[in-house]
Amino acid sequence: MLSDEQIAQIKKQLLQQVENFPEDKKEIAKQQIEEMDSEQLEEFLEQNNLMQKSENSQQCVFCSIVDGKIPSSKIDENEKAIAILEINPVSKGHVLVIPKNHDDKISKSVTSFAEKISKKIKAKLKPAEIKTEKSELFGHQILNILPVYKNESLNSPRQKAKPEEIEKIKKELEEKPKKPKPIKKAKPEKLENIRLPKRIP
């Protein structure tokens, strides 16, 4: 069962998503979200693959991704966190950094890992800037690494990315930088065929 605090947090995040809906659908969706009780909310989250029910307990979507139960486009990981491409990104290269332990706060090692990913995105995708914003769902804290090309923010409209687009960005971000080719030194000319003038006494 979700706690009252979790329900409030989830509803808040769902309502933010609804802001991107067309005006005629926005109000209906808002009303439906606000009227959901705990059971209806859990059912909605399961149907949309945001929560998985195991035999004895529920597992949050981020824990399922870390455990490999939900497929993801992972671009990097270290001992504390993984970095995956967001499937409903705000902008090209939107990445989620997920701590591996559900109850972990965003530690220094997770932050420095996120900085490393940010530098890679900046170098490869050339956004104007990169925003790193913390968010939380089901009590699992994550970092959003958001490339800004115009004036995008976490509240900007999201679009479902096509699998081939995600794969292309994944390859770009995984690609190792090419080593510069060594410069070949010009060989000195052989002296065999060079005739010296005769010496005049």
MARGUZA-519442 format. One record per residue (C-alpha): residue in one letter; chain; x, y, z. Coordinates in steps of 0.02 Angstrom, whole numbers. Layout:
(node "A", "A", (X, Y, Z))
...
This chain:
(node "M", "A", (0, 0, 0))
(node "L", "A", (57, 175, -39))
(node "S", "A", (76, 298, 104))
(node "D", "A", (-19, 464, 103))
(node "E", "A", (146, 553, 69))
(node "Q", "A", (182, 441, -83))
(node "I", "A", (4, 465, -149))
(node "A", "A", (22, 655, -137))
(node "Q", "A", (194, 650, -222))
(node "I", "A", (134, 537, -364))
(node "K", "A", (-24, 639, -394))
(node "K", "A", (82, 798, -399))
(node "Q", "A", (196, 722, -532))
(node "L", "A", (50, 655, -634))
(node "L", "A", (-33, 826, -630))
(node "Q", "A", (129, 904, -696))
(node "Q", "A", (124, 781, -842))
(node "V", "A", (-58, 826, -877))
(node "E", "A", (-9, 1009, -904))
(node "N", "A", (53, 955, -1077))
(node "F", "A", (-118, 887, -1128))
(node "P", "A", (-234, 981, -1248))
(node "E", "A", (-349, 1101, -1154))
(node "D", "A", (-507, 996, -1183))
(node "K", "A", (-426, 840, -1106))
(node "K", "A", (-324, 926, -971))
(node "E", "A", (-468, 967, -851))
(node "I", "A", (-544, 792, -864))
(node "A", "A", (-375, 710, -831))
(node "K", "A", (-341, 825, -682))
(node "Q", "A", (-510, 783, -607))
(node "Q", "A", (-482, 596, -629))
(node "I", "A", (-310, 603, -546))
(node "E", "A", (-372, 707, -399))
(node "E", "A", (-520, 589, -370))
(node "M", "A", (-417, 427, -371))
(node "D", "A", (-404, 336, -205))
(node "S", "A", (-251, 235, -155))
(node "E", "A", (-313, 73, -239))
(node "Q", "A", (-360, 158, -403))
(node "L", "A", (-194, 250, -408))
(node "E", "A", (-96, 88, -384))
(node "E", "A", (-198, 5, -521))
(node "F", "A", (-164, 152, -638))
(node "L", "A", (23, 144, -600))
(node "E", "A", (29, -43, -635))
(node "Q", "A", (-66, -25, -800))
(node "N", "A", (58, 107, -857))
(node "N", "A", (211, 5, -802))
(node "L", "A", (255, 132, -667))
(node "M", "A", (241, 4, -528))
(node "Q", "A", (261, -184, -525))
(node "K", "A", (171, -298, -404))
(node "S", "A", (267, -447, -341))
(node "E", "A", (188, -584, -235))
(node "N", "A", (215, -499, -68))
(node "S", "A", (255, -319, -109))
(node "Q", "A", (261, -184, -238))
(node "Q", "A", (422, -135, -320))
(node "C", "A", (451, 39, -387))
(node "V", "A", (488, 60, -571))
(node "F", "A", (666, 122, -537))
(node "C", "A", (710, -31, -431))
(node "S", "A", (640, -141, -571))
(node "I", "A", (753, -51, -697))
(node "V", "A", (906, -70, -584))
(node "D", "A", (865, -257, -561))
(node "G", "A", (846, -279, -750))
(node "K", "A", (661, -328, -735))
(node "I", "A", (612, -182, -847))
(node "P", "A", (717, -157, -1004))
(node "S", "A", (806, 10, -1019))
(node "S", "A", (934, 99, -1128))
(node "K", "A", (1079, 104, -1007))
(node "I", "A", (1223, 217, -1060))
(node "D", "A", (1335, 200, -906))
(node "E", "A", (1344, 137, -728))
(node "N", "A", (1455, 133, -575))
(node "E", "A", (1444, 43, -408))
(node "K", "A", (1314, 165, -341))
(node "A", "A", (1202, 213, -489))
(node "I", "A", (1150, 182, -669))
(node "A", "A", (1117, 309, -807))
(node "I", "A", (978, 272, -932))
(node "L", "A", (896, 369, -1073))
(node "E", "A", (721, 433, -1030))
(node "I", "A", (591, 351, -1143))
(node "N", "A", (477, 504, -1129))
(node "P", "A", (609, 639, -1144))
(node "V", "A", (589, 826, -1132))
(node "S", "A", (736, 848, -1251))
(node "K", "A", (863, 745, -1350))
(node "G", "A", (981, 656, -1230))
(node "H", "A", (870, 672, -1073))
(node "V", "A", (951, 549, -951))
(node "L", "A", (896, 480, -782))
(node "V", "A", (1029, 439, -653))
(node "I", "A", (956, 309, -534))
(node "P", "A", (1040, 261, -369))
(node "K", "A", (1047, 71, -357))
(node "N", "A", (984, 68, -178))
(node "H", "A", (802, 122, -158))
(node "D", "A", (831, 212, 7))
(node "D", "A", (992, 300, -43))
(node "K", "A", (993, 488, -44))
(node "I", "A", (1085, 572, -188))
(node "S", "A", (1265, 549, -128))
(node "K", "A", (1425, 635, -186))
(node "S", "A", (1473, 483, -290))
(node "V", "A", (1303, 487, -379))
(node "T", "A", (1321, 675, -408))
(node "S", "A", (1497, 658, -480))
(node "F", "A", (1436, 513, -590))
(node "A", "A", (1297, 629, -654))
(node "E", "A", (1426, 765, -689))
(node "K", "A", (1527, 641, -793))
(node "I", "A", (1370, 598, -895))
(node "S", "A", (1329, 784, -915))
(node "K", "A", (1503, 818, -988))
(node "K", "A", (1480, 675, -1111))
(node "I", "A", (1308, 742, -1166))
(node "K", "A", (1379, 918, -1183))
(node "A", "A", (1524, 856, -1291))
(node "K", "A", (1421, 739, -1401))
(node "L", "A", (1251, 823, -1421))
(node "K", "A", (1304, 1007, -1405))
(node "P", "A", (1156, 1078, -1303))
(node "A", "A", (1163, 1262, -1250))
(node "E", "A", (1170, 1206, -1068))
(node "I", "A", (1130, 1058, -956))
(node "K", "A", (1015, 1061, -805))
(node "T", "A", (1025, 929, -668))
(node "E", "A", (866, 916, -565))
(node "K", "A", (821, 800, -423))
(node "S", "A", (652, 714, -419))
(node "E", "A", (572, 573, -320))
(node "L", "A", (442, 439, -355))
(node "F", "A", (391, 295, -240))
(node "G", "A", (521, 360, -117))
(node "H", "A", (662, 330, -242))
(node "Q", "A", (766, 485, -275))
(node "I", "A", (835, 509, -450))
(node "L", "A", (928, 644, -549))
(node "N", "A", (864, 710, -715))
(node "I", "A", (1003, 766, -831))
(node "L", "A", (915, 882, -951))
(node "P", "A", (1002, 951, -1106))
(node "V", "A", (932, 1124, -1143))
(node "Y", "A", (931, 1174, -1326))
(node "K", "A", (805, 1318, -1316))
(node "N", "A", (721, 1344, -1148))
(node "E", "A", (666, 1168, -1096))
(node "S", "A", (631, 1124, -914))
(node "L", "A", (561, 970, -825))
(node "N", "A", (387, 1046, -846))
(node "S", "A", (406, 1059, -1035))
(node "P", "A", (303, 942, -1145))
(node "R", "A", (369, 764, -1158))
(node "Q", "A", (362, 654, -1311))
(node "K", "A", (379, 467, -1322))
(node "A", "A", (545, 431, -1407))
(node "K", "A", (549, 301, -1546))
(node "P", "A", (660, 148, -1508))
(node "E", "A", (773, 188, -1657))
(node "E", "A", (798, 368, -1593))
(node "I", "A", (845, 303, -1420))
(node "E", "A", (965, 177, -1496))
(node "K", "A", (1048, 312, -1602))
(node "I", "A", (1075, 428, -1452))
(node "K", "A", (1135, 280, -1347))
(node "K", "A", (1268, 240, -1478))
(node "E", "A", (1321, 423, -1488))
(node "L", "A", (1343, 434, -1300))
(node "E", "A", (1429, 264, -1284))
(node "E", "A", (1551, 299, -1426))
(node "K", "A", (1729, 316, -1366))
(node "P", "A", (1821, 473, -1424))
(node "K", "A", (1931, 436, -1573))
(node "K", "A", (2118, 441, -1542))
(node "P", "A", (2210, 561, -1656))
(node "K", "A", (2317, 473, -1786))
(node "P", "A", (2504, 490, -1756))
(node "I", "A", (2589, 610, -1877))
(node "K", "A", (2710, 521, -1992))
(node "K", "A", (2880, 603, -2004))
(node "A", "A", (2944, 633, -2179))
(node "K", "A", (3090, 520, -2220))
(node "P", "A", (3250, 608, -2273))
(node "E", "A", (3296, 584, -2455))
(node "K", "A", (3425, 453, -2494))
(node "L", "A", (3596, 521, -2542))
(node "E", "A", (3635, 382, -2667))
(node "N", "A", (3591, 476, -2827))
(node "I", "A", (3656, 646, -2779))
(node "R", "A", (3818, 689, -2869))
(node "L", "A", (3935, 814, -2794))
(node "P", "A", (4030, 932, -2912))
(node "K", "A", (4212, 888, -2945))
(node "R", "A", (4333, 984, -2840))
(node "I", "A", (4433, 1112, -2938))
(node "P", "A", (4615, 1127, -2879))
